[in-house]
Amino acid sequence: MNNQTSDGPLTLRDVAAAAGVSLATADRVVNGRPGVSDKTARKVQDAVQRLGFRPLAAAAELARARSWRFAVILPGGGNRFMMDIADNIRAQADWFRARRIGVEIVEADVFDADTLAARLAALPGRFDGVALVALDHPRIRAAIDDLVEGGMAVVTLVSDAPSSRRQHYVGIDNIAAGRTAGSLVGRFLGPPRAGEPGIVNRGGSVGIITGSGSLRDHAERRFGFGQVLAEEYPHLTCLTPVEGRDDPGRNHDLVRRMLADTADLVAIYNTGEGSVGIGEALAEAGLTRKILCVGHELTPATRRMLLDGSFAALVAQDPGHEVRSMGRVLHALVTGQKIVAAQEHIRVQVILRDNLP
C-alpha cells in the first residue's frame, strides 16, 4: 500500500493562515519590517517555527522551480515501531511541503530479498531519493548500488547495509544497543549464588529471539549482547538465537518451545518487535516476572509490559528524531548541502518503568 503524505511548497500565505493574520502582516514580520504589535509578531513567529517555514530556502527552491520525490520503504504488517515511523513522516508533511518534497510510503516485506529488490528496481524515474529499512543481503546491496549509480540519493533507515554504496545511515549504533541490553540482563540477574531461589543472583541460560538473521540491526544487537555476556557474565549462557520475524504469534510459539526445552532459562532478550507474544507465553506458563525480559522500542504494548513487570527494560530509539534526520539528510543529498553529523546522531535510550516518558 502506498501513502501520499505531502506535495507542493509551503508559502507565506500558509504561515499567515496558521497565525490567523493577513498576508501583509505575515510578510512584515517575516521580513523584519515595523508596524506589527509584539503579540501579533509572536503569533507569526510561532507559526513560522511550527511549520518549519524558511523564507530564504523556500524562495531559492521556488526560484529554481525544482521539486523532489522521496520514497520511504518500510515493513508492512503490524510492526508498531515502523508504524510510528510512518506516523512521524505524515506529521512532518509541512516540513516536506516547504521544501517542495513529495513523500511516498511504500510497504514491503523487508525480510524477503527478492521482494525488497523488486521494490527498489521499480524506483528509478519516479523518485529522486529513497530511505529504506535495509536487508543486508547481496541482492539488496546490488540494488542499492544500481540506484546510486543512476543518480538517486539512498539512505538506509533503522537497519543498515554498510557495504553498499548508500550515502548515509539513519539509526542508532546497534552494537552499542545490544551491549546495553546485555549489561541490563547481567546486572539485573547479578552474580551467581548457589541455592538462592528466583531469577535474581543465579546463573543459567538466556534465550534470544530475533527478527531475522539478515537484518543488520538485529545481527549487530545479537553480537553486542553476546559480547557483554561472554566478557562480563560468563555464568550466563546464550542459547542459539531463534527467528520470529517480529511476529507476536511466532514469538509466542518460540517461547513455549524454549520453556519446554530449557530447564534453567533465566532471561529472554528480544532484538526486535513482537514482544507481546513473549509476554503472553510467559503469562500462560505462570512465569511473568520470574523470567527476566529485555527488549527494544517503546510502543503501547511494551509500555504496558514495563508497567506490569513482564519486561524489565527496553533499549529504544526515537522514531521522530529518525524521521527528521532522514528528511534533512535526503534533502541535503539532492540539493548538495552539507550534512551536520552531530545533528543526525541518534541516541540509544534505556527505558525502565521508572522513567517512562
Disulfide bonds with the S-S distance in Angstrom:
none
